[in-house]
Amino acid sequence: MKAAEPDLRSVFLSTAQSLTSSKASSASVLPLSCTWLVCHCLNQVRRLIGQDPVRKSLNDLYISLEKDIREDEVQPGDLVFFETVGPRELFNVEVVLSGRETISAWQGKVQFCASYKRAFGFQVQWHFRSIGRWLQRSADIVRIRTTFRGFRAAHTFVVTTGNNSTLVQQALEGWGWKKVPTQAASGLIWTQTTRQVEFSSLKEGTQLINHIPKLHLVFTTKKSMRHATKAIANFPVPVTFDLSDPFDYAAFMTYGDSSAKWILKPFALNQGIGISLVTNAGLFRRDLQNGTESRAKVVQLYIERPLLLSGCKFDIRFYLLIARCKPLLFLRYEQYYIRRSLNKYSLHSSNLLTHLTNAHQQKGHPDFATRKEDSIWSKVQFQEKLGSAFTDKIERGMVETLGKLMGSVGGKVEQRLGSFELLGFDFMLDDDHRLYLIEANVNPAIYTDTKVLSTVIPRLIADTLSVVKRLHEGDSAYLANTLYKPLLPS
């Protein structure tokens, strides 16, 4: 006779209860980490079903929580992620024991709580969100809640002017949403910069906003990108120095190759504004020493032998969406495009448009009106020119690079309910096919002034708004019918 299937939830539950039975009161705090507890309980289940136990350190258990459950679905044995909206924002993970009793993580320890709805009197800085992906592999045993309950789609919006804001407005009006005059009265806010956001009037957890506060301090300016990437071993960026940093400044002043050419970039400007080419490093160093050159810039080693498309320099614009920052969820967009100089490449050219592939800069080319379609290539054109096997390898390289970057900086992103951010990353290849990340851009341009852009950008904006809306409403199929995918596979 076939043995009955084991009740895996009961095994998980009984293991958790046995660890806490001696101190089952709301005032008791046990010297156990939540990660250890959950791994221990799940290993009991793995042994029962004939699987080897696993041992995972906190650094190994990585990325966002994605599976949603409703409150009325909570069962004993569930691992439940709570986000409480109110005077105190709470990140909390709880293992449900029975009824409404739970074990919850608090300041790296495990506490036995009377109810998963009780009002917690402390603020929690959450550091254990990385357990989510591994636990999803045991979906029949553990389920995860990630939707914050405070969000209600108000179907109203505010969009500030600039950067083709009419495209965003048209997408929202296509849903039947209504434009309102103030940010405080809107369900969704879309602005060019954080300076345009009235954060003091926003209701965290009930409104969506397309910016994450202080993200520029983490990695999205030239200065912050330099310091974010130098901490990652073997990260594919050109040699870069922050001239305002004493150690970087000293390293640049003594850098060995005096004949090398450099790109000089202001800290926080975009669209290629303020960028210049340093062709005489010795003279530039003297200007730095005597104070005639500002040190509020980064200097990046120029890629002198770039891979060319039909004789012209190019880079790749690749999109990443931080769809949610509490907890973090990174999504990549499948459609990228190529930005190409309209000038034939020559290392010794004095024309900056030969060296800068930025679309905004190329608009200044005297032949742009008649040749603008040559300045933006589609992903399909790129594949046809270089072969799909080669371009697939490049795409994997871009995804892996951004995975490393997000894995390193994710813990520094401000955890705010309702904030999201669309980012544009620029990659370049040298003629040995080495891939380099050049920079990250908030508020990436969403203009549609070429045929390729008029195809890519409207779909990008529509997909971004759809994913963010559905995700924060708790729709588990938030990626359906879009070109977004998780940055890294599950």
C-alpha positions as CSV (number, residue, x, y, z in Angstrom):
1,M,0.0,0.0,0.0
2,K,1.4,3.4,-1.0
3,A,2.4,5.5,2.0
4,A,0.4,8.7,2.5
5,E,2.0,11.9,1.2
6,P,3.7,13.7,4.1
7,D,2.1,17.0,5.3
8,L,5.0,19.2,4.5
9,R,3.5,22.3,6.0
10,S,3.0,20.4,9.3
11,V,6.6,19.3,9.3
12,F,7.7,22.9,8.8
13,L,5.3,24.0,11.4
14,S,6.2,21.4,14.0
15,T,9.9,22.1,13.5
16,A,9.4,25.8,14.1
17,Q,7.1,25.2,17.1
18,S,9.6,22.9,18.7
19,L,12.3,25.6,18.5
20,T,10.1,28.1,20.3
21,S,7.8,26.1,22.6
22,S,9.8,27.0,25.7
23,K,9.5,30.7,25.1
24,A,6.1,31.1,23.4
25,S,5.2,34.6,24.5
26,S,5.1,37.9,22.8
27,A,7.8,39.3,25.1
28,S,10.4,36.6,24.4
29,V,13.2,37.1,22.0
30,L,15.1,34.1,20.9
31,P,18.8,34.2,19.9
32,L,18.0,32.8,16.4
33,S,18.3,34.6,13.1
34,C,15.2,34.3,10.9
35,T,17.3,33.1,8.0
36,W,18.8,30.3,10.1
37,L,15.3,29.3,11.4
38,V,13.7,29.1,8.0
39,C,16.6,27.2,6.5
40,H,16.5,24.8,9.4
41,C,12.8,24.2,9.1
42,L,12.9,23.7,5.3
43,N,15.8,21.3,5.6
44,Q,13.6,19.1,7.8
45,V,11.2,19.0,4.9
46,R,13.9,18.4,2.4
47,R,15.2,15.4,4.4
48,L,11.6,14.0,4.6
49,I,11.2,14.1,0.8
50,G,14.6,12.7,0.1
51,Q,16.5,15.8,-0.8
52,D,19.9,16.8,0.6
53,P,19.8,19.7,3.1
54,V,21.1,23.1,1.9
55,R,23.3,25.6,3.7
56,K,22.9,29.1,2.5
57,S,24.6,32.2,3.9
58,L,22.8,35.5,3.8
59,N,25.0,36.7,0.9
60,D,24.1,33.6,-1.1
61,L,20.3,34.2,-0.7
62,Y,19.7,37.0,-3.2
63,I,17.2,39.1,-4.9
64,S,13.6,40.2,-4.6
65,L,10.4,38.7,-3.2
66,E,7.9,38.2,-6.0
67,K,5.0,35.9,-5.1
68,D,1.9,37.5,-3.6
69,I,-0.7,36.1,-1.2
70,R,-3.8,37.7,0.3
71,E,-4.3,38.0,4.1
72,D,-7.2,35.5,4.0
73,E,-4.9,32.9,2.4
74,V,-2.3,32.9,5.2
75,Q,-1.8,29.4,6.6
76,P,0.5,27.8,9.2
77,G,3.9,27.3,7.8
78,D,3.8,30.3,5.5
79,L,6.7,32.7,5.4
80,V,4.9,36.1,5.1
81,F,6.4,39.4,4.1
82,F,4.6,42.4,5.6
83,E,4.9,46.1,4.7
84,T,2.9,48.2,7.2
85,V,2.0,51.7,6.0
86,G,1.6,54.4,8.6
87,P,3.7,56.6,11.0
88,R,6.3,53.9,11.0
89,E,7.2,51.9,7.9
90,L,7.8,48.3,8.8
91,F,9.7,45.6,7.0
92,N,8.8,42.3,8.6
93,V,9.1,38.6,7.8
94,E,7.1,36.2,9.8
95,V,6.7,32.4,9.9
96,V,3.0,31.7,10.7
97,L,2.8,29.0,13.4
98,S,-0.9,28.5,14.0
99,G,-4.0,30.7,13.8
100,R,-2.6,34.2,14.1
101,E,0.6,33.3,15.9
102,T,3.8,34.0,14.1
103,I,7.6,34.1,14.5
104,S,8.8,37.4,13.2
105,A,12.3,38.7,12.3
106,W,13.2,41.8,14.3
107,Q,16.7,43.3,14.4
108,G,18.3,40.1,13.2
109,K,16.5,37.9,15.9
110,V,13.3,36.0,16.0
111,Q,10.4,37.0,18.2
112,F,7.2,35.1,19.0
113,C,4.2,37.4,18.3
114,A,0.5,37.1,19.2
115,S,-0.9,38.3,16.0
116,Y,0.5,39.1,12.5
117,K,-1.7,42.2,12.6
118,R,-0.5,43.7,15.8
119,A,0.8,47.3,15.9
120,F,4.6,47.1,16.1
121,G,6.2,49.8,18.3
122,F,9.5,49.9,16.6
123,Q,11.1,50.8,13.2
124,V,12.8,48.0,11.3
125,Q,15.7,48.3,8.9
126,W,15.2,45.2,6.8
127,H,18.3,43.2,5.8
128,F,16.9,39.8,5.1
129,R,14.9,40.3,1.9
130,S,17.4,38.2,0.0
131,I,15.9,34.9,1.2
132,G,13.0,35.4,-1.1
133,R,14.3,33.8,-4.3
134,W,15.5,30.6,-2.7
135,L,12.3,30.2,-0.8
136,Q,10.3,30.5,-4.0
137,R,11.8,27.2,-5.1
138,S,9.8,25.6,-2.3
139,A,6.5,27.3,-3.3
140,D,4.4,24.4,-2.0
141,I,5.8,24.8,1.4
142,V,6.3,28.6,1.8
143,R,4.4,31.4,0.2
144,I,5.5,35.1,0.3
145,R,3.5,38.3,0.5
146,T,5.0,41.3,-1.1
147,T,2.2,43.7,-2.1
148,F,1.9,46.7,0.2
149,R,-1.7,47.0,1.3
150,G,-1.9,50.7,1.4
151,F,-1.8,51.2,-2.4
152,R,-5.1,51.9,-4.1
153,A,-5.1,52.8,-7.8
154,A,-6.7,56.2,-7.7
155,H,-6.8,56.5,-11.5
156,T,-5.5,60.0,-11.3
157,F,-2.1,61.4,-12.3
158,V,0.3,64.4,-12.5
159,V,2.9,64.6,-15.2
160,T,5.3,67.6,-15.3
161,T,6.4,69.0,-18.6
162,G,9.6,68.1,-20.5
163,N,11.3,65.0,-22.0
164,N,8.3,64.2,-24.1
165,S,5.9,64.1,-21.1
166,T,2.9,64.0,-23.5
167,L,3.8,60.4,-24.2
168,V,3.4,59.5,-20.5
169,Q,0.2,61.5,-20.3
170,Q,-1.3,59.8,-23.4
171,A,-0.5,56.4,-22.0
172,L,-2.3,57.1,-18.7
173,E,-5.3,58.8,-20.4
174,G,-5.5,55.7,-22.6
175,W,-6.4,53.8,-19.4
176,G,-9.1,56.3,-18.6
177,W,-7.0,58.0,-15.9
178,K,-7.7,61.6,-15.1
179,K,-5.1,64.4,-14.9
180,V,-5.4,66.4,-11.6
181,P,-3.7,69.7,-10.7
182,T,-1.7,68.8,-7.6
183,Q,0.6,66.0,-6.7
184,A,-1.1,65.5,-3.3
185,A,-4.3,64.6,-5.1
186,S,-2.8,62.2,-7.6
187,G,-2.4,58.4,-7.6
188,L,0.6,58.5,-9.9
189,I,3.3,61.2,-10.3
190,W,5.7,61.4,-13.2
191,T,8.4,64.1,-13.1
192,Q,11.7,64.7,-14.8
193,T,13.7,65.1,-11.6
194,T,13.4,64.6,-7.9
195,R,13.5,68.3,-7.4
196,Q,10.1,68.5,-9.0
197,V,8.6,66.1,-6.4
198,E,6.8,67.4,-3.4
199,F,7.9,64.5,-1.2
200,S,6.6,66.1,2.0
201,S,3.0,66.0,0.6
202,L,3.1,62.5,-0.7
203,K,1.3,59.6,1.0
204,E,3.8,56.8,1.1
205,G,2.1,53.5,0.2
206,T,-0.9,55.1,-1.5
207,Q,0.8,56.9,-4.4
208,L,3.2,55.9,-7.1
209,I,6.1,58.2,-8.0
210,N,8.7,57.6,-10.8
211,H,11.7,58.5,-8.6
212,I,13.6,56.9,-5.7
213,P,15.0,59.6,-3.3
214,K,18.7,60.0,-3.2
215,L,19.4,57.4,-5.9
216,H,21.9,59.8,-7.4
217,L,24.1,59.2,-4.3
218,V,24.1,55.5,-5.0
219,F,25.1,55.0,-8.6
220,T,23.3,57.2,-11.2
221,T,25.8,60.1,-11.4
222,K,29.3,60.0,-12.9
223,K,30.7,60.5,-9.4
224,S,28.5,57.9,-7.6
225,M,29.0,55.4,-10.4
226,R,32.7,55.6,-10.1
227,H,32.6,54.8,-6.4
228,A,29.9,52.1,-6.7
229,T,31.9,50.2,-9.4
230,K,35.4,50.5,-7.9
231,A,34.2,48.3,-5.1
232,I,33.2,45.4,-7.5
233,A,36.0,43.1,-8.5
234,N,36.7,42.9,-12.2
235,F,33.8,45.2,-13.1
236,P,33.8,46.1,-16.8
237,V,34.2,49.9,-16.8
238,P,37.0,51.9,-18.3
239,V,39.6,53.2,-15.9
240,T,37.8,56.1,-14.1
241,F,38.8,58.6,-11.5
242,D,36.8,61.1,-9.4
243,L,39.0,64.2,-9.4
244,S,37.3,65.6,-6.3
245,D,38.4,62.5,-4.3
246,P,42.0,63.0,-2.9
247,F,42.9,59.3,-3.6
248,D,41.5,59.2,-7.1
249,Y,43.1,62.6,-7.8
250,A,46.5,61.3,-6.7
251,A,46.1,58.1,-8.8
252,F,45.2,60.1,-11.9
253,M,48.1,62.5,-11.5
254,T,50.5,59.5,-11.4
255,Y,48.8,57.3,-14.0
256,G,51.5,55.7,-16.0
257,D,50.5,56.2,-19.6
258,S,51.1,59.9,-20.4
259,S,50.0,59.5,-24.0
260,A,46.5,58.2,-23.1
261,K,43.4,60.1,-24.1
262,W,40.6,60.8,-21.6
263,I,37.0,61.7,-21.5
264,L,36.2,64.5,-19.0
265,K,32.6,64.4,-17.6
266,P,30.8,66.8,-15.2
267,F,29.4,65.0,-12.2
268,A,25.6,65.2,-12.8
269,L,24.9,66.4,-16.3
270,N,23.3,64.2,-18.9
271,Q,22.8,64.2,-22.7
272,G,26.5,64.5,-23.2
273,I,26.4,68.1,-22.0
274,G,29.8,69.4,-20.7
275,I,31.8,66.4,-21.9
276,S,35.2,67.1,-23.5
277,L,38.1,65.0,-24.8
278,V,41.5,65.4,-23.1
279,T,44.1,64.7,-25.7
280,N,47.1,66.2,-23.8
281,A,47.1,64.6,-20.3
282,G,50.3,66.5,-19.2
283,L,48.8,69.9,-19.9
284,F,45.5,68.9,-18.3
285,R,47.3,67.8,-15.1
286,R,49.1,71.1,-15.0
287,D,45.7,72.9,-15.3
288,L,44.4,70.8,-12.4
289,Q,47.5,71.6,-10.2
290,N,47.3,75.4,-10.8
291,G,43.5,75.5,-10.3
292,T,42.5,76.6,-13.8
293,E,40.6,73.3,-14.3
294,S,37.7,72.3,-12.0
295,R,38.0,69.0,-10.1
296,A,34.2,68.6,-9.8
297,K,34.4,66.0,-12.6
298,V,35.3,62.5,-13.4
299,V,37.9,61.5,-16.0
300,Q,37.6,58.3,-17.8
301,L,40.1,56.5,-20.0
302,Y,39.0,56.9,-23.7
303,I,38.4,53.7,-25.6
304,E,40.7,54.4,-28.5
305,R,39.9,51.3,-30.5
306,P,36.1,51.0,-30.3
307,L,34.1,48.4,-32.3
308,L,32.6,50.2,-35.3
309,L,29.4,49.9,-37.3
310,S,30.0,50.8,-40.9
311,G,33.0,52.8,-39.9
312,C,31.2,54.8,-37.1
313,K,31.5,54.6,-33.3
314,F,28.4,53.5,-31.4
315,D,27.0,52.6,-28.0
316,I,24.1,50.5,-26.8
317,R,21.2,52.0,-24.8
318,F,19.8,49.3,-22.5
319,Y,16.9,49.9,-20.1
320,L,16.5,48.7,-16.5
321,L,13.4,49.3,-14.3
322,I,13.6,49.4,-10.5
323,A,9.9,48.4,-10.4
324,R,9.7,48.4,-6.7
325,C,12.2,49.4,-4.0
326,K,10.5,48.0,-0.9
327,P,11.4,45.2,-1.4
328,L,13.7,45.7,-4.4
329,L,12.7,44.3,-7.8
330,F,14.9,44.8,-10.9
331,L,13.5,44.2,-14.4
332,R,15.3,44.4,-17.7
333,Y,13.7,45.5,-21.0
334,E,14.2,43.2,-23.9
335,Q,14.2,45.9,-26.5
336,Y,17.4,48.0,-26.7
337,Y,18.8,50.2,-29.5
338,I,22.1,51.4,-30.9
339,R,23.2,55.1,-30.8
340,R,25.7,55.8,-33.7
341,S,27.8,58.7,-34.6
342,L,27.1,60.2,-38.0
343,N,30.8,60.8,-38.6
344,K,33.3,58.2,-39.7
345,Y,35.5,57.3,-36.7
346,S,39.0,58.7,-36.4
347,L,41.0,58.8,-33.2
348,H,42.6,62.1,-34.2
349,S,39.4,63.9,-35.2
350,S,38.9,67.2,-33.4
351,N,35.1,67.0,-33.9
352,L,33.4,66.0,-30.7
353,L,30.5,64.5,-32.6
354,T,32.9,61.8,-33.9
355,H,33.6,60.7,-30.4
356,L,30.2,61.2,-28.6
357,T,27.4,58.9,-29.7
358,N,24.8,60.4,-27.5
359,A,21.6,61.1,-29.5
360,H,21.2,64.6,-28.1
361,Q,24.7,65.5,-29.3
362,Q,24.1,64.0,-32.7
363,K,21.2,66.3,-33.2
364,G,23.8,69.0,-33.6
365,H,25.3,67.4,-36.6
366,P,24.8,69.5,-39.7
367,D,23.4,66.6,-41.7
368,F,21.1,65.3,-38.9
369,A,17.9,66.3,-40.6
370,T,18.6,64.2,-43.6
371,R,20.6,61.4,-41.9
372,K,18.9,61.0,-38.6
373,E,17.7,57.5,-39.3
374,D,21.4,56.5,-39.5
375,S,22.0,57.7,-35.9
376,I,19.7,55.2,-34.3
377,W,19.8,51.5,-35.2
378,S,17.3,48.9,-34.0
379,K,18.2,45.7,-32.2
380,V,17.2,43.8,-35.3
381,Q,19.6,45.9,-37.5
382,F,22.3,45.3,-34.9
383,Q,21.7,41.5,-35.1
384,E,21.6,41.5,-38.9
385,K,24.9,43.4,-39.1
386,L,26.9,41.4,-36.5
387,G,25.0,38.1,-36.3
388,S,22.5,37.0,-33.6
389,A,25.1,34.7,-31.9
390,F,27.4,37.6,-31.3
391,T,24.6,40.0,-30.2
392,D,23.1,37.4,-27.9
393,K,26.4,37.1,-26.2
394,I,26.6,40.9,-25.8
395,E,23.1,41.0,-24.3
396,R,24.0,38.3,-21.8
397,G,27.1,40.4,-20.9
398,M,25.0,43.5,-20.3
399,V,22.5,41.5,-18.1
400,E,25.4,40.0,-16.1
401,T,27.0,43.4,-15.7
402,L,23.9,45.0,-14.4
403,G,23.2,42.0,-12.1
404,K,26.6,42.6,-10.5
405,L,26.0,46.3,-10.1
406,M,22.5,45.9,-8.7
407,G,23.7,43.2,-6.3
408,S,26.3,45.5,-5.0
409,V,24.3,48.7,-4.7
410,G,20.8,47.3,-3.9
411,G,21.2,47.6,-0.2
412,K,21.9,51.3,-0.5
413,V,18.8,52.1,-2.4
414,E,16.3,54.0,-0.2
415,Q,13.4,51.7,0.7
416,R,10.3,53.8,0.0
417,L,6.8,52.4,-0.7
418,G,5.5,53.3,-4.2
419,S,8.8,54.6,-5.7
420,F,10.1,53.2,-9.0
421,E,12.7,54.4,-11.5
422,L,13.4,53.8,-15.2
423,L,17.1,53.9,-15.9
424,G,19.0,54.0,-19.2
425,F,22.4,52.3,-19.2
426,D,25.0,52.9,-21.9
427,F,27.4,50.1,-23.0
428,M,30.3,50.2,-25.5
429,L,32.5,47.6,-27.1
430,D,36.1,47.7,-28.1
431,D,37.5,46.1,-31.3
432,D,38.5,43.0,-29.2
433,H,34.8,42.7,-28.3
434,R,35.3,43.6,-24.7
435,L,32.1,45.1,-23.2
436,Y,32.2,48.2,-21.0
437,L,29.5,50.0,-19.0
438,I,29.9,53.7,-19.7
439,E,27.3,55.3,-17.5
440,A,23.8,55.1,-15.9
441,N,21.1,57.7,-16.6
442,V,18.0,58.6,-14.6
443,N,15.3,60.3,-16.6
444,P,16.5,58.7,-19.9
445,A,15.3,60.5,-23.0
446,I,12.0,59.3,-24.3
447,Y,11.8,61.3,-27.6
448,T,10.5,59.6,-30.7
449,D,12.2,61.6,-33.5
450,T,13.4,58.6,-35.5
451,K,11.6,55.5,-36.9
452,V,13.4,53.2,-34.4
453,L,12.6,55.4,-31.4
454,S,9.0,55.9,-32.4
455,T,8.7,52.1,-32.2
456,V,10.7,51.4,-29.1
457,I,9.9,54.3,-26.8
458,P,6.0,54.3,-26.7
459,R,6.0,50.6,-26.0
460,L,8.7,51.1,-23.3
461,I,6.6,53.7,-21.5
462,A,3.4,51.8,-21.8
463,D,5.1,48.6,-20.5
464,T,6.7,50.5,-17.6
465,L,3.5,52.0,-16.4
466,S,1.6,48.8,-16.8
467,V,4.1,46.7,-14.9
468,V,4.4,49.3,-12.0
469,K,0.6,49.6,-11.7
470,R,-0.1,45.9,-11.7
471,L,2.8,45.1,-9.5
472,H,1.7,47.5,-6.8
473,E,-1.9,46.4,-7.0
474,G,-0.8,42.8,-6.2
475,D,-1.3,41.3,-9.7
476,S,1.0,38.3,-9.9
477,A,0.9,38.5,-13.7
478,Y,2.4,42.0,-13.7
479,L,4.9,41.0,-16.5
480,A,2.2,39.6,-18.9
481,N,2.1,41.1,-22.4
482,T,5.1,43.3,-21.7
483,L,8.8,43.2,-22.8
484,Y,10.1,43.2,-19.3
485,K,11.8,40.3,-17.6
486,P,13.5,39.8,-14.3
487,L,17.0,41.1,-14.4
488,L,18.4,37.8,-13.4
489,P,16.6,34.4,-13.9
490,S,14.8,32.8,-10.9
